[in-house]
Amino acid sequence: MFRYIVRRLLLLPLVVLGVTFLLFFLTQRLSPEMRASLYVKDARQMGALEEVIRQYGLRDNVFKQYGRWLGQVVRGDLGYSPSANMPVSKALREYLPATVQLALLTMILVVFFGVWFGAFSAVHKDKWQDSLARVVSVGGFSLPIFVLGLLLLMFFYGKLGWFAPGGYSFQTDMIIHSAVFKNYTGFLLIDALLNWNWRVFGDVLSHLVLPAVTLCIGSFALMVRVMRSSMLEELNKEYVRTARAKGLSDRQVIYKHAGKNAIIPVITLASIQFIRLLGGTVIVETIFDYPGIGRFGVLAAQQLDIAGILGFSLMVAVLFVLGNLLSDILYTAVDPRIRLE
Amino acid sequence: MSISPVLQVEDLHIDFQNDQKPLPVLRGLSYTLAAGRVLAVVGESGSGKTVHALSLLRLLPAAGRVSGGKILYKGENLLALCEKELRQVRGQKIAMIFQDPAASLNPVLTVGEQLTETLRAHRKLTKEQARQEAVKLLEKVGIADAEKRLDEYPFQFSGGMCQRVMIAMALALSPDILIADEPTTALDVTIQAQIIRLIKQLQEREKMAVIFITHNLALASQVADEVLVLYGGMCMEQAPAKELFSQPKHPYTQGLLASLASLKTRPERLPAIAGQPPVPGEIVTGCPFAPRCPRVKEKCRQSLPPLTKRGEHAVRCFWENKP
């Protein structure tokens, strides 16, 4: 197992190199002048473009330029992001935790309700409970996320005044940027707990509710389907018959025996969904004005912020590999056949 | 017979639902099983033997349904029990082992967990007590190093070992009846013999009644006190084992016995029964064996022969006494 993890981690640099080089190569389609103009702050400097090109070596061979970028990255310098108006590394540190929080909360909801609903659906196969679960999940799946998000926002915030958009309220902003609030992890929920500040915790959580619910409803349907079919398959297996023949209760047969086996494919799906959420909650972050990494990525792309785009992709690639690794480790936790190989 | 019966099956009918049309797979099976005796139910694939076994514990798949008859365990009709009462019987009074032992154990739970949960489902035991019991059970079925093996998973056991675990699980609560549904079919021959010996040994020691389901007549002859031959969902012949093997009366039984390999005769080719067994659920008038019977007469195709009993030997054939 340990060797397996090491092997997977050795793969990490390869993936990162591949993704970033591909993107770097694409940026070379822009002429050096255009790339140079991105560094220019005001009109007077436009005359000095040639100077910028020379200074940053923008006419060099693509490998040489890439190598230079890589050298900076190794030293921890991801460049400056004009779109976020701060160094890329600072932007990632600031926005990533917010997205991770959102993605985690969403996944907790998706897994909890998806597994429960799916199992429930399978146990009541072809009865009205099953049909209800199917309608609810397919309904959620068919509703475009931006429609759903706007509807929720209109109703809960517009009409009821609950769950404001944004990452946190103005008061919270004041608190977390004051000297009394210690920044331990960058994850506001955790920091709020560590600071024993329930107001901040509640405020941040309430800002997470609508985006998380919106994302959840989109991913939930697939989870229900997977859990349902996996559960149906397990319920037909011979060990389930053995469990019944032993005189176990329905609860034990379904949840302990079939459930523990049925959950295995759910782990794959959940990790895929989690990784996707980390890199791509763009729409939801935009609708709810949530200060996450997706919004940063989109802004960078729109404004041709090359350093920002590269930094963003670098991070997504790393998360992708780590997320897959995490799901493999989770597998071993539930399936002894993998753990003891 | 002086021993009281533990199980009486009376006129048991089982249908399978297929496209709204019920297909009969078991048609009027009756027998009595005395305490501590071994009954072998012999038949080809599709004869209804496994379905009958599953119905005893009401474990039929969703499409199957008992459409008539009674299953009396010590006088109590199992078909009339509610779920909760049924659970008291399952595992505790009647236990079952299956054809494919590796698939019959849960792959993600340890063997120990699966053993102790059986004990704890029926008896008030602490985890520690249940574990002690489980160790004894594994030792009883001849698994060495039991204490350590409790923490292993089924995939770390061989097929034969898995079946031993299944047997240990079945014996956990000293049931009155053990149903063994082709317990050795998935195992190789040397292991087969060991498992059969083990079942026989434990049956004698624990004084259990056993319903031994098999397609293998030779196996049946090794273990059974009594043999019931099923064909097309019906009992064709039933007799004490010795008598059935020495004087088979039904042409089907005779055909089966003739097709057994023997070291004495060594024919070039083993004789076989011509034709195919009926498709389960196919409705036939007359004797189900008629299409393949060497002694068939017109009457056989028109009406079903009754099961007639002489002493302890019952046969379903019009011509049992006439060659």
Interface residues (C-beta under 8 A of the other chain):
Chain A: K237 E238 Y239 R241 T242 A243 R244 A245 K246 G247 L248 S249 D250 Q252 K256 H257 K260 N261 V334 D335 P336 R337 L340
Chain B: L54 L57 L59 E83 R87 Q88 V89 R90 G91 Q92 A95 M96 F98 D100 A103 S104 L105 N106 P107 V108 L109 T110 E117 T118 A121 H122 Y153 F155 Q156 M166 M169
